[in-house]
Amino acid sequence: DNESAFNLLYCIAFALMDHLWLAMHASYMDFNAVMKLTRHQLEKELLEENITRLEELPSYAHLLGNS
């Protein structure tokens, strides 16, 4: 349903942000840059025409720990 989809998308976004944060060796001063990159990556993935389920997003792998 819609609520579980929103919750899943939130979790995917948070896992992606965490992955990018660690990959960039970010500090609190880099928060805005990490958030911007997270948003850009998620928007890019959500606009892919072949994606029909949230579980098909490439960033879903970060939620599973497969990064």
N, C-alpha and C positions, 0 to 999 in steps of 0.2 A: 504494500500500500504506500501512499504518499509519505506518511510519517516515517516509515522504516527506510524509504528511499532517501529522505532528507538526512536521517541519522547516519546512514551508510556513507553518503556523500561527505558529510561532516568528518567522519572518521577517516575516509580516504584523504581528504584535504589536510587533516592534522598529521597523518602519517607521512604524506608527501612533504609537508613543511618540515617535519622533524628530519627526514632524509636529507633534504636540501640544506638545512641548518648544519647538520654534521658534515656533509660533503664540502660545504663552503668554509668550514671551521669558523662559523659566525660567532660574533659576540653580540651583546645587546645593542650595540651601535649599528649592527647590520640588520636589525629586525625588519625595517621597511623594505630593504632590498630583497630579503628572503620572502617576505609576504608578496611582493610584486612578482617575483619569479614563480612562486607557488600559484598565484592567480593566473599568470600567463600560461603556465603548463596545464593547469586544469581546463582553462578555456579552450586551449588548443585540442586537448583530448576530447572534450565534450562536443566539439564541432566536427569531429571525424564522422563521416557518413556511415561507416560500417559498425559503429558502436550502437548497440540497441539496449544494453543492460550495463549498469554500473560496474558489475563484476568483469566486464570486458575492457574497462579502462586500463591502460598500461600502469597507471599509478596504483591500481588495486593491489599489485604485487607488494608494494611497501606496507600495506595494511597486514599482509600475511607474513611479512618479514622476509620476503624474497627479493631483496633489492640488490 
